[in-house]
Amino acid sequence: METLSIVIVTHNEAARIRRCLESVAWADEIVMVDSLSDDATVAIGSEFTSKIHVRPWPGYASQKNFGIDQATGEWILILDADERVSEALGAEIRALLAGAPAHPVYRVPFKNYLGATWLAHGGLHPDYHPRLFRRGAARYGEREIHETLEFTGSQGKLRGPIEHLTYADLATYLNKVNRYTTLEAEDLAARGFRVRWWHLLKPVPRFFRLYVRKKGFLDGVPGLASAVLLAVYPLLVLAKVVERQHQMTGPEPPARQ
């Protein structure tokens, strides 16, 4: 049976990291890369692994690639602290690695939750991401926001899901949207992206697609909240891009007398 390393990147995840680690306690190795947490994240992690690396935060892609470089298993599974491997996925991975995997990379379906509600509609299921790969077969690209695992060769699909406990409540959801839209706006503004009027029209068709065509309404109030925020997300990014460009090109402050 080929060996498996779990790579997890953390920062102040004491409230969620235990469930994540418990779900992969069966793995051959757990590598945790922590970016200077000031809560109990590292202490909890040390109950499950001795391979904890504490270093400043360089960005999502860079931190995950560092973790990949520390892994010694023949296969690597990337997780975030708000994710956990379902029993079905754990059994499927063990069976896969006990045989002869046909692909160097495998995509895993996600079950995304808002609070206790599984968002089974609204375009959020099945939500496949490449997460399991043979060591050396994949790395994250240079983009630090919405980082993407890059690879060549064939890919397979697994059936067991990663349970993504995305947001404990709406307030947490809003905080994360605010953080991510800020990071994305800073990136676009630095690259000279110009906002055009037609960009402002994106939220309406996006909401219709998620809430009506993809049946987000079947997930009740959480489905409505998800559809609204996912639709408004690009508008928030554009507003922050304009704000930053105005700050960079605005008039000089008056000289002090």
C-alpha positions in Angstrom: 0.0 0.0 0.0 1.3 3.4 -1.0 1.8 6.0 1.8 -0.3 9.1 2.2 0.6 12.6 3.6 -2.0 15.1 4.7 -1.0 18.8 4.2 -2.9 21.4 6.2 -2.3 25.1 6.4 -3.6 26.9 9.5 -3.9 30.3 11.2 -5.9 30.7 14.4 -8.0 27.6 13.8 -8.4 26.3 17.3 -12.2 26.1 17.0 -12.1 23.9 13.9 -8.8 22.1 13.5 -9.5 19.2 15.8 -12.4 17.8 13.7 -10.2 18.1 10.6 -7.3 16.2 12.2 -9.5 13.6 13.7 -10.9 12.8 10.2 -7.4 12.0 8.9 -5.8 10.4 12.0 -5.5 7.2 10.0 -3.1 8.7 7.4 0.6 7.8 7.4 1.7 11.4 8.0 0.2 14.8 8.8 2.1 17.9 7.9 0.7 21.1 9.4 2.0 24.6 8.4 0.9 27.3 10.8 1.3 31.0 10.2 2.0 32.3 13.7 -1.3 31.5 15.4 -1.8 33.1 18.7 -4.5 30.6 19.9 -4.4 26.9 20.7 -4.1 25.7 17.0 -0.5 24.4 17.3 -1.1 22.8 20.7 -4.1 20.9 19.3 -2.2 19.9 16.2 0.7 18.5 18.3 -1.8 15.9 19.7 -1.9 14.4 16.2 1.5 15.1 14.6 5.0 16.2 15.4 5.5 17.6 11.9 4.3 21.2 12.5 6.1 24.0 10.8 5.5 27.6 12.1 6.4 30.4 9.7 5.1 33.8 8.6 2.3 33.9 6.1 3.6 34.3 2.5 0.3 33.8 0.7 -2.0 30.8 0.1 -0.1 29.2 -2.8 3.3 29.7 -1.3 2.3 28.3 2.1 0.7 25.2 0.6 3.7 24.6 -1.7 5.9 24.7 1.4 3.8 22.1 3.0 3.9 19.9 -0.1 7.7 20.2 0.0 7.8 18.9 3.6 5.6 15.8 2.9 7.3 12.4 2.5 4.4 10.3 1.5 4.0 8.9 -2.0 0.6 10.6 -2.2 -0.5 13.9 -0.8 -4.0 15.1 0.2 -4.4 18.9 0.7 -6.9 20.0 3.4 -8.0 23.3 4.9 -8.8 23.6 8.6 -12.5 24.0 7.9 -12.6 20.7 6.0 -12.9 17.1 7.1 -12.6 13.9 5.2 -15.8 11.8 5.3 -15.6 8.2 6.3 -16.6 7.2 2.8 -13.7 9.2 1.3 -11.2 7.9 3.8 -12.2 4.3 2.9 -12.1 5.1 -0.8 -8.6 6.6 -0.6 -7.3 3.7 1.4 -8.7 1.2 -1.1 -7.2 3.3 -4.0 -3.7 3.4 -2.5 -3.8 -0.3 -1.7 -4.1 -1.0 -5.4 -2.6 0.6 -8.5 -4.0 4.1 -9.0 -4.7 4.8 -12.6 -4.2 8.6 -12.5 -1.6 10.9 -10.8 -4.3 13.4 -9.7 -7.8 12.8 -8.3 -10.6 15.3 -7.9 -12.7 15.2 -4.8 -16.4 16.3 -4.4 -17.2 18.8 -1.7 -20.2 19.1 0.5 -20.4 22.8 1.4 -22.2 23.8 4.6 -23.6 27.2 5.8 -24.1 26.6 9.5 -25.7 23.2 9.8 -27.3 23.3 6.3 -25.7 21.4 3.5 -25.9 23.6 0.4 -27.0 20.7 -1.9 -28.1 23.1 -4.7 -27.2 26.5 -6.1 -24.3 25.2 -8.1 -22.5 24.1 -5.0 -22.8 20.3 -5.5 -21.1 18.3 -6.7 -18.3 20.8 -6.3 -15.1 19.0 -7.5 -11.6 20.1 -6.7 -8.2 18.4 -7.4 -6.9 17.6 -3.9 -5.3 14.1 -4.0 -2.1 13.6 -6.1 1.1 11.7 -6.3 4.0 13.5 -4.8 5.7 15.5 -7.5 2.7 15.5 -9.9 1.2 18.9 -8.8 1.9 22.2 -7.3 0.0 25.4 -6.7 0.4 28.2 -9.3 1.8 31.6 -8.5 -1.6 33.2 -8.0 -2.0 33.7 -4.2 -5.8 34.4 -4.3 -8.1 31.5 -5.2 -5.0 29.5 -5.7 -5.1 26.7 -8.2 -3.4 23.3 -8.2 -1.5 22.9 -11.4 -0.7 19.6 -13.0 -0.3 17.7 -16.2 -1.5 14.2 -17.1 -4.8 12.5 -16.5 -7.1 12.9 -13.5 -9.7 10.7 -11.9 -12.7 11.4 -9.7 -13.5 10.1 -6.3 -17.0 9.6 -4.9 -16.6 10.2 -1.2 -16.8 13.9 -0.2 -14.7 16.3 1.7 -17.1 18.0 4.1 -16.5 21.8 3.9 -17.8 23.5 7.0 -17.5 26.8 5.1 -19.2 29.2 7.5 -20.5 28.7 11.1 -23.0 31.5 10.5 -23.8 34.4 8.2 -21.5 36.8 10.1 -18.5 34.5 9.5 -19.6 34.2 5.9 -19.6 38.0 5.5 -16.2 38.4 7.2 -14.7 35.9 4.8 -16.3 37.5 1.8 -14.9 40.9 2.9 -11.4 39.5 3.3 -11.3 37.6 0.0 -12.8 40.5 -2.0 -10.2 42.8 -0.5 -7.3 40.5 -1.5 -8.7 40.1 -5.0 -9.2 43.8 -5.5 -5.7 44.6 -4.3 -4.4 42.0 -6.9 -6.5 43.4 -9.7 -5.6 47.1 -8.9 -1.9 46.3 -8.8 -2.2 44.7 -12.3 -3.9 47.8 -13.6 -7.3 46.3 -14.2 -9.9 48.8 -15.4 -13.5 48.5 -14.4 -16.0 48.8 -17.3 -19.7 49.5 -17.0 -20.7 46.1 -18.3 -18.8 44.5 -15.4 -21.5 46.0 -13.1 -24.2 43.8 -14.7 -22.8 40.5 -13.6 -24.7 40.1 -10.3 -28.2 39.8 -11.8 -27.6 36.9 -14.2 -25.4 35.2 -11.7 -28.0 35.3 -9.0 -30.7 34.0 -11.4 -28.4 31.1 -12.4 -27.5 30.1 -8.8 -30.9 30.6 -7.2 -33.3 29.7 -9.9 -31.6 27.6 -12.6 -29.4 25.8 -10.1 -32.3 25.5 -7.6 -30.6 27.3 -4.7 -34.1 28.1 -3.4 -34.4 24.4 -2.3 -31.8 25.1 0.4 -34.1 27.6 2.2 -32.7 30.8 3.8 -29.1 29.5 3.7 -29.5 28.9 -0.1 -30.8 32.5 -0.5 -27.9 34.0 1.5 -25.4 31.9 -0.5 -26.8 32.9 -3.9 -27.0 36.6 -2.9 -23.4 36.8 -1.6 -22.0 34.7 -4.5 -23.8 37.0 -7.0 -22.7 40.2 -5.2 -19.1 39.0 -4.7 -17.7 40.3 -8.1 -19.5 43.6 -7.5 -17.7 44.1 -4.2 -14.4 43.3 -5.8 -15.0 45.9 -8.5 -16.0 48.5 -6.0 -12.8 47.9 -4.0 -10.7 48.1 -7.2 -12.2 51.5 -8.0 -11.6 52.6 -4.4 -7.9 51.6 -4.5 -7.3 53.1 -7.9 -8.8 56.4 -6.7 -6.6 56.3 -3.7 -3.5 55.7 -5.9 -4.4 58.5 -8.4 -6.3 61.0 -6.2 -5.1 64.5 -5.5 -2.1 65.1 -3.2 -3.1 66.1 0.3 -2.5 69.8 1.0 0.9 70.8 2.3 1.1 71.5 6.0 1.7 75.1 6.8 
